[in-house]
Structures are given as C-alpha cells and as structure tokens.
Amino acid sequence: MKFQAVKVRLIITLFVLIFLITIPLSSGILAKSSGRELFSYTVQNGDTLSKISKRFGVTQAQIVTVNNIQNRNLIWAGQTLYLPESDSESSAPASNQIQHDTPKVNAPSSAALKQHVVRAGESLSSIAQLHGVSLQALRDSNPTAGLILYVGDILNIPDYEQGQYANLGEIFWPVEGRWVVKGYQYGHRAIDIVVPTGSPIQSLGDGTVEYAGWSAVGYGNMILIDHGGDLHTLYAHLSEIQVQTGDAVGRNETIGLSGSTGNSSMPHLHLEIRDGFSLINPCLYLDGGC
C-alpha cells in the first residue's frame, strides 16, 4: 500500500512538472535556437488579434503581415502565431531586422522605395513578381539576403528613376493614350492601355523582333522584341503587325497598330516588360507613372 501511495504521488508530481513546463512554452517563449527575434505563440480559447496585440505590445498589422492572415476574425485555439518582439523589450537593431543564422537583410537605404515583410511560402522570385521588379534588382537591393528567407524578414524593394530601365534607356509611352484600364496585379503581370483601334504602337527600345504573329494563348496578334541582356518587351492584341520575325527595330519605331484580337473585350494595348523570368511593372518606369 505504501509503495502504491508513493507511486501515485510520483505520478502526480510528474504531471505537475509537465504542466508547469508546458504553460510558458505554449505562451510563446522566443525561438532562440536559431537566434531569431520572433515569439512563437499558441492561440488560447477566447483570444482575438486585439487581445494578443495588447498582451505582447505589437500591432495587429504586424501579426497579420508576418503570419499572412487573410481574415482578421478567423483565428482558432491551438493555432501557432509568430510575433515580433515589442519595441520596449526588443534587443533587435534599429532597422527591426529579424535576426537568424543566415545573413541579415540590409537596413533600409535612401534608394529603397518601400520594404516588404516576408510571409510564409514566399521566395525572392515571388516577391520580385509581386512588386514588379526584376529578381536581380531585388538581389542588388538586398545583397546579404540568403537563398532561404524567413517569415518576418524585411526586404528593401528597389526604386528606380521613372523613365529609365536597363537596356531600354529612357522609357516612354508606346502609344498616345495613357488610360490604363487594367494595371499590374496578381494574375496580370502587365498593363492594358486603352487606345482606339489602329493607333500606332512604338517599340520601347532598340532590339530584334523575336516573334511577330498570332498567339495561341490569348494574345492575338503580338510582337515580342529582344532588347539584349535577356530583356524583352511584348505588345499584344494588335490589329496589324508591321514588322517580321528577325527584323531590327529602333527605339520609337512604329511596329504595329492597336486592336482587340485574341482574348480581348475592347481595343487596347497589352504591354509586358520581361527581364529574364521576371515580369516587370511598366508603371514603375513609364514617364509620369500610371
């Protein structure tokens, strides 16, 4: 009997110890094993973003951004959230960079237009596409960024003087119209400029026509120009093509007329700038923006 009583007490003591150890872990001790300045917090019953933000001294926007939360009202007990240290407790540098074993991302520079907080599942390539900049430009603006990104890392998004891009030199509008009916966005890494059918379309820069003809994927009549250095421009939905594959074209040279061929519901020019595998946002570089 005495042995059984001792055994019961030992079991109870063990459960108490496990309980005491588990509570602080579930409430978000810093994940210091990798040296990163992020809290890991397990959502409890009755928690809301407002309550969590006040409890840990961070903003709701930071929680939403770092954890890629789509619906602020949809969090659940048992969910793991990553929270940045509050300013009052953080020992992180002034740039608020997330610290980890891989090289740090650069602090903001005067040339940076804005910054991007890395979310779950993102890569340098997807972030470059999201902001309409080239992958190389993103790397150049973040020279110490490693191949592996971590949730909460901060990347500088490069800014360019409008009117200038790589091999194209000064960029001008390829048509007279400046009404962008559909801008650069997810699923549409280009801009659509509304112009009347038959409006002249000019090449953005010197180059060689890589393809001129009908597209089987919805572009209708299209022209693809190689400007060298893996840089291309694409002009789609044309009513008339005035160049041939292999032709050398000059900057400002008329290459065709606008139209509404292919998958199009109205006369317009579909314009793409391709830098390698990246699709660049033309609005960042066209004179006056869009």
Secondary structure, 3 states (H helix, E strand, C coil): CHHHHHHHHHHHHHHHHHHHHHHHHHCCCECHHHCCCEEEEECCCCCCHHHHHHHHCCCHHHHHHHHCCCCCCCCCCCCEEEEECCCCCCCCCCCCCCCCCCCCCCCCCCCEEEEEECCCCCCHHHHHHHHCCCHHHHHHHCCCCCCCCCCCCEEEEECCCCCEEHHHEECCCCCCCCEEEECCECCECCEEEECCCCCEEECCCCEEEEEEEECCCCCCEEEEEECCCCEEEEEEEEEEECCCCCCEECCCCEEEEEECCCCCCCCEEEEEEEECCEEECHHHCCCCCC
